[in-house]
Amino acid sequence: MMAGSLSENLQILSASITWGTLGDPSPNRRLAGLSCVTCLYGPKGQGLLGESTTAAVQDPVTSGAFRSVLGRFCSGVTVVTAMGPTGPAGFTCQAFSSLSLDPPRVILCVSRASTSWPVIRSSAAFCVNVLAEEQRSLCERFARSGGEKFDGVAWTASPDGAPRLKGATAWIDCRVHTEHDGGDHLVVIGDVRRLEAPADTPQPLLYYRGRYARLADAC
């Protein structure tokens, strides 16, 4: 739960925005520092764009430095879905977090360039699917713009009609509460209507320093 004003919460949340729209890990598998994260791709010591992460941040802050440094914040990955007038819509969203426990609310940041968000916004109801470690292909599929993203994807409808992706580590059904300006992103606050996690929770899909990561077995 985040406490404080909206501006304070957004400052805290900004740490989760590493490369735009690309969940907490299982409570029994908490990250005990960065040593618990095993990176799967990318040369060591390089950020998303391949630049060194040891250089001092300059003033003004460049987009490359911003991505490189903020990429050190490890996060989960979600796919936000809804049922539009012509079928299901969805996009990959890395910038997602819990916001309030009472009332239950979440927050997500959506690229202004997203073609899926206008469809989801108009439907009002949406589902945040927290991806499991084995769902990297879904992450990449829904990160692309256009195309038939749901072809061959197994899902069931939530009570509000939003797709719940099979195999996800959690599903959070929401309705749009408010939308705010966030620069090149929109900051969306959602009211949580219901939420569910499978009994045998799979390991979460993680993203760290521009590449996929996983919880180390020693954690």
C-alpha positions as CSV (number, residue, x, y, z in Angstrom):
1,M,0.0,0.0,0.0
2,M,1.3,3.5,-0.9
3,A,0.6,6.3,1.5
4,G,0.8,10.0,0.9
5,S,-0.4,12.4,-1.7
6,L,-0.9,11.4,-5.4
7,S,2.2,13.4,-6.4
8,E,4.3,11.6,-3.8
9,N,2.9,8.2,-4.9
10,L,3.8,9.0,-8.5
11,Q,7.3,10.0,-7.6
12,I,7.7,6.6,-5.9
13,L,6.0,4.8,-8.8
14,S,8.4,6.5,-11.4
15,A,11.0,4.0,-10.2
16,S,9.1,1.2,-11.9
17,I,9.0,2.8,-15.3
18,T,12.1,1.5,-17.1
19,W,11.1,1.4,-20.7
20,G,7.4,2.3,-21.0
21,T,4.7,-0.2,-21.4
22,L,6.4,-3.5,-21.8
23,G,2.7,-7.6,-8.9
24,D,4.8,-8.5,-6.4
25,P,6.6,-11.8,-6.3
26,S,5.2,-14.7,-4.3
27,P,5.3,-13.8,-0.6
28,N,7.1,-17.1,0.0
29,R,9.8,-16.2,-2.5
30,R,10.7,-12.6,-1.6
31,L,13.7,-10.9,-3.2
32,A,16.5,-10.7,-0.6
33,G,18.4,-8.0,-2.4
34,L,19.7,-8.2,-6.0
35,S,21.6,-11.4,-5.3
36,C,18.3,-13.2,-5.5
37,V,17.7,-12.2,-9.1
38,T,19.3,-14.3,-11.9
39,C,19.5,-12.4,-15.2
40,L,18.8,-14.5,-18.3
41,Y,19.7,-12.2,-21.2
42,G,22.1,-9.3,-22.0
43,P,25.8,-8.7,-21.2
44,K,26.6,-8.0,-17.5
45,G,26.9,-4.3,-16.7
46,Q,24.9,-3.0,-19.6
47,G,21.4,-1.4,-19.5
48,L,18.5,-1.6,-22.0
49,L,20.4,0.4,-24.7
50,G,23.7,-1.3,-24.1
51,E,25.3,1.7,-22.4
52,S,27.4,1.5,-19.2
53,T,25.5,1.7,-16.0
54,T,28.5,3.0,-14.1
55,A,28.5,6.5,-15.6
56,A,27.4,9.4,-13.4
57,V,24.0,10.8,-14.3
58,Q,24.3,14.2,-16.1
59,D,22.1,17.2,-15.9
60,P,19.9,17.4,-17.8
61,V,18.9,13.7,-17.5
62,T,19.1,11.9,-20.8
63,S,16.6,9.2,-21.8
64,G,19.5,6.7,-22.0
65,A,20.7,7.5,-18.5
66,F,17.1,7.4,-17.1
67,R,16.5,4.0,-18.6
68,S,19.9,2.6,-17.5
69,V,19.6,3.7,-13.9
70,L,15.8,3.1,-13.4
71,G,16.3,-0.3,-15.0
72,R,18.0,-1.4,-11.7
73,F,14.5,-1.5,-10.2
74,C,13.4,-5.1,-10.6
75,S,9.7,-5.5,-11.4
76,G,7.1,-8.0,-12.5
77,V,5.3,-7.9,-15.8
78,T,1.6,-7.7,-16.5
79,V,-0.7,-7.8,-19.5
80,V,-3.7,-5.5,-19.2
81,T,-6.8,-6.8,-21.1
82,A,-10.4,-5.9,-21.8
83,M,-13.2,-6.8,-24.1
84,G,-13.7,-4.2,-26.8
85,P,-16.6,-3.8,-29.2
86,T,-14.9,-5.9,-31.9
87,G,-13.1,-8.4,-29.6
88,P,-10.5,-8.6,-26.9
89,A,-7.7,-6.0,-26.5
90,G,-4.6,-6.0,-24.4
91,F,-1.1,-4.7,-24.0
92,T,2.0,-5.5,-21.9
93,C,2.5,-3.2,-19.0
94,Q,5.6,-3.2,-16.7
95,A,4.7,0.0,-14.9
96,F,2.1,-1.4,-12.5
97,S,1.8,-1.3,-8.7
98,S,-0.7,-1.5,-5.8
99,L,-1.8,2.0,-4.7
100,S,-4.3,1.8,-1.9
101,L,-5.6,-0.9,0.4
102,D,-8.7,1.0,1.6
103,P,-10.3,1.4,-0.9
104,P,-8.4,-1.2,-2.9
105,R,-6.8,0.5,-5.9
106,V,-4.0,-0.2,-8.3
107,I,-2.0,2.2,-10.6
108,L,-0.6,1.6,-14.0
109,C,1.2,3.8,-16.6
110,V,0.3,3.6,-20.2
111,S,2.2,4.9,-23.2
112,R,0.3,7.7,-25.0
113,A,1.2,5.9,-28.2
114,S,-0.8,2.8,-27.1
115,T,-3.5,1.8,-29.6
116,S,-5.0,-0.7,-27.2
117,W,-5.6,1.7,-24.3
118,P,-8.4,3.7,-25.9
119,V,-10.3,0.5,-26.5
120,I,-9.7,-0.6,-22.9
121,R,-10.6,2.8,-21.5
122,S,-13.9,2.8,-23.4
123,S,-14.9,-0.6,-21.9
124,A,-14.3,0.8,-18.4
125,A,-13.6,-2.7,-17.0
126,F,-10.2,-4.4,-17.4
127,C,-8.1,-7.2,-16.0
128,V,-4.4,-7.0,-14.9
129,N,-2.9,-10.4,-15.6
130,V,0.4,-10.9,-13.7
131,L,2.6,-13.0,-15.9
132,A,4.3,-16.2,-14.8
133,E,7.9,-17.0,-15.6
134,E,6.9,-19.3,-18.4
135,Q,4.9,-16.6,-20.2
136,R,7.7,-14.6,-21.8
137,S,6.2,-15.3,-25.2
138,L,2.9,-13.6,-24.1
139,C,4.9,-10.6,-22.8
140,E,6.5,-10.2,-26.2
141,R,3.3,-10.8,-28.1
142,F,1.3,-8.2,-26.2
143,A,4.2,-5.7,-26.3
144,R,3.8,-5.4,-30.1
145,S,1.4,-2.9,-31.6
146,G,-1.4,-4.3,-33.8
147,G,-1.9,-7.8,-35.0
148,E,-4.1,-10.5,-33.7
149,K,-2.6,-10.7,-30.2
150,F,-5.2,-13.2,-28.9
151,D,-4.8,-15.8,-31.7
152,G,-4.0,-19.1,-30.1
153,V,-4.0,-17.6,-26.5
154,A,-6.0,-19.5,-23.9
155,W,-8.2,-17.3,-21.7
156,T,-11.5,-17.1,-19.9
157,A,-13.7,-14.1,-19.3
158,S,-13.9,-12.4,-15.9
159,P,-17.4,-11.6,-14.5
160,D,-16.9,-8.2,-16.2
161,G,-16.0,-9.8,-19.5
162,A,-12.2,-9.0,-19.5
163,P,-9.9,-11.8,-20.6
164,R,-8.1,-13.7,-17.9
165,L,-5.0,-15.3,-19.4
166,K,-4.5,-18.9,-18.6
167,G,-1.4,-19.7,-16.6
168,A,-1.0,-16.2,-15.1
169,T,0.2,-16.0,-11.5
170,A,-2.6,-13.6,-10.5
171,W,-5.7,-11.8,-12.0
172,I,-6.9,-8.4,-10.8
173,D,-10.3,-7.3,-12.1
174,C,-10.6,-3.5,-12.1
175,R,-12.7,-0.5,-13.3
176,V,-11.1,2.7,-14.4
177,H,-11.3,5.3,-11.6
178,T,-9.2,8.2,-12.9
179,E,-6.6,9.0,-15.5
180,H,-3.9,11.6,-15.1
181,D,-1.2,13.3,-17.2
182,G,2.2,11.6,-16.7
183,G,4.3,13.2,-19.4
184,D,4.7,10.7,-22.3
185,H,2.6,8.3,-20.3
186,L,-0.9,8.3,-18.9
187,V,-1.3,7.5,-15.2
188,V,-4.3,5.3,-14.7
189,I,-5.9,4.5,-11.3
190,G,-8.1,1.5,-11.2
191,D,-10.6,0.4,-8.6
192,V,-10.1,-3.3,-7.8
193,R,-13.4,-5.2,-8.1
194,R,-12.1,-8.7,-7.4
195,L,-8.8,-10.6,-7.5
196,E,-7.7,-14.2,-7.6
197,A,-4.5,-16.3,-7.7
198,P,-4.1,-20.0,-8.4
199,A,-3.6,-22.4,-5.5
200,D,-0.2,-23.5,-6.9
201,T,1.2,-20.1,-7.7
202,P,3.8,-20.3,-10.5
203,Q,7.0,-18.2,-10.3
204,P,6.6,-14.7,-11.6
205,L,8.1,-13.2,-14.7
206,L,10.6,-10.5,-13.7
207,Y,12.3,-7.8,-15.6
208,Y,15.6,-6.3,-14.6
209,R,18.1,-4.0,-16.3
210,G,16.5,-4.4,-19.7
211,R,16.2,-8.2,-19.7
212,Y,14.2,-11.0,-18.2
213,A,15.2,-12.3,-14.8
214,R,14.0,-15.0,-12.3
215,L,14.1,-15.6,-8.6
216,A,17.2,-17.6,-7.6
217,D,16.6,-21.0,-6.1
218,A,18.5,-20.0,-3.0
219,C,16.0,-17.2,-2.1
